[in-house]
Amino acid sequence: MRHHLFIGGAWREASSVSQVRSPFSGQVVAEADQADGALMEEALEAARAAARPFRAISRYSRSRLLS
């Protein structure tokens, strides 16, 4: 099973992938995309943009959205 990156509301595929191994058996249980610098910058900008309107919501309302 391969896990892609969710950035700015869309699934993105990175050019680099790492294997996730079970600590018990050493078997590969998944593959995870690894963001390069450009994808990391996109993710950070998307997070900053999403945080702006989220901050305007009261703590109580945010807690209800997250539960």
C-alpha angles and dihedrals in degrees: 000000000000122000118209129198121266106213126168094345096311136092112245130193118218125211092233126062131187128200121239111214131198110247088214102053104010088233120143106253100172146352122233127199114239116217119229122213095276094050090045090055090049090051092049093049091048090050092049092049092049092047094058098068092033090060090057091062117088118256090246093053092046091052090052091050092052098046 
